[in-house]
Amino acid sequence: MSKAEYTEEQLSEMREDAFVNIKEACMRLQERTKCDNDVVIKMLNEVSQFYISQVEKKI
């Protein structure tokens, strides 16, 4: 993936969109599975660690 330059306004909009989409996905997961917030937090931490490891591989 190429590295692009974004304005602060573009980054803010992307963060807001991502937050809404991720929150909705988590809510759907909880509705389907009836899992606790702890499960969602663990899942989100694992996803963030995946992306952190991808960045570290490039360094």
N, C-alpha and C positions, 0 to 999 in steps of 0.2 A: 504494500500500500504506500503510495507516495505521500510525503509530508507536505501538507498544505498550510498556508498562512490564513488565519481567520481573524476577523475583527473581534473585539470584546463583545460587541452586540451579537455577532454570529455565534460565538461560543456560549453566550448566555442563553440564546434561543435553543441551541443544541442541548445544553444541560437541562433546561426546563423540559424539553420534549423527552429526553431520556428519562428524567425523573418520573414524569407522568406515565410513560410506557412501562417502566420497570415496576412502578407502584401498582399499576393495573394488572400486570402479569403476576405479581405476588398475591394480590387480592384474589385473582382467579384460582391460583394454586391453593390458597387457603380455603376457598369455597369448595373446591373439588375434594381436597384431602382432609379438611378440618384440622390441619396442622397448626401448632402454636407458632407464635412469633419467633421463638428460639430457633425453630427449623428454618424459617425464612432468613433469619440473620445468618445462620451457618451457611446456607446456600449462597447468599450474597457475598459473604466473605470468601467462599471458595471460588466464585466467579471472579471477584476482584483479584485474588491470588493468581488465577490463570492469566489474567491480563498483565499483571505485574511480572510474571515469569516470562511472558512473551517479550516484554520490553527488555528484560534483563538478558535474554538470549541474543538480542540485537547489539548489545553493548560489547 
